Amino acid sequence: MERWRCELAHKNEVSLLRSEEEEIDWKAVGFKAGLEIHQELLTTRKLFCRCPPNLRNDPPHFTVKRFFRPVLGEMGEFDPAMLAEYEKGKTVIYEGYYDTTCTYEVDETYM
């Protein structure tokens, strides 16, 4: 198994080196990475609706099965990761509660 280590090369640049000290040219291989951060806020309602933000452990009142399907993103392109999941036939099962889950949360709200 190959070992890798991460080094901070410059202020805003991270260089990933193989254990043999062979540097990889990430621009040449087309590598791109992003960082997504989630924060749970102490609020009385959810961000996009007025439902209470309760975390629950009781059995759900209903489930919604969603199939992954590609849609155009903000830049007018399909997300390659979504296309890959779509080709695999992936699904997600959402659990909901009549008193804390609204149509917005299950993608049934029409604007």
N, C-alpha and C positions, 0 to 999 in steps of 0.2 A: 504494500500500500504506500502510495506516495505521500510524503509529508509536506505541508505548506506552513509558512509563517507569514505574518502580516507585519510590515514595518511602515512607520510614518516617514515618508521620504521628504516632503516639503510641507508647508503649512496646511494646504488643502489637497494634498495628493497622497494617496496610500499606495504603496508598492507591495505586491504580493510576490514572494520569491519561493521557488522550489528549494528543497533542502540542499540541492546541489549548487545553490546560489545562481541558478540560471534565471534571469529576469524575463518576465513575460511582457510583451508589448500589447497591453490591453486595447489600445486604440486600433492596432493592426488586426486584432481578432474580433473587433466590433463589440467588445464587452460594454454593457450599460447596466447600471444598478440604481435603485431608488430606495428611499427610506420612508416608511409610513409609520406614523406615531399615533396611537390611540390613547385618549385620556378619558377616564370615567369622571363625570362631573356630578357634584351633589346638587341636583336640581329637583324641582317639583313636577316637571313635565319633560317629555322627550324633546329633542331638538327640532324636529319637523312637524310635530303634531302636539296635541294637548293631552295625550295619554300619560298616565303616571309611569315613571321609570322603574318599576318594581322588578327586582330579580326574584324568580320563583323557583321552588323545587317541587311543587305539587304537579300532578299529571296534567298535561295540556288539554284544553277543551277541543282543540282541532289541530290538524297538521296540513301543511301545504307542500306539495311536491313540485319543485321547479326543475326544469331541464335547462342546462346551460345552452344559451344560444348567442351567437355573435351579433353585436350591434355596433354601429359606428360610434367612435369616441368623440371627444371634444375637438380633436384635430382632424376629424373626417376619415380616420383610419380604423381598421379592426384591430383589437388587442390580440397580439399573437398568442398570449397565454390563454385567453378565452377561446380562441380558435382550436388550440390543442386540447383543451378540456371538452369542447363541443364534439370534436372528432372521437373522443373516448366515450361519448355518451353519458357524461357525468350528470348527476342530479344532486340537489340539495333538498333536505326536508326541514322546513321551518315549523316550529311549534308555537301555537298562539293561545291566547286567553280572551274570552269575550269581553272582559272588563278592563283589559290593559293593552289590547292589540287592535289597531284600527286598520282601515283599508290602505292607508298610506304605507304602513309597515309591511304589508303583504303584496305591495305593488299593484293594487287594484283601484287606486285613486286616479281619476282622470281630470286633467286640468282644462 
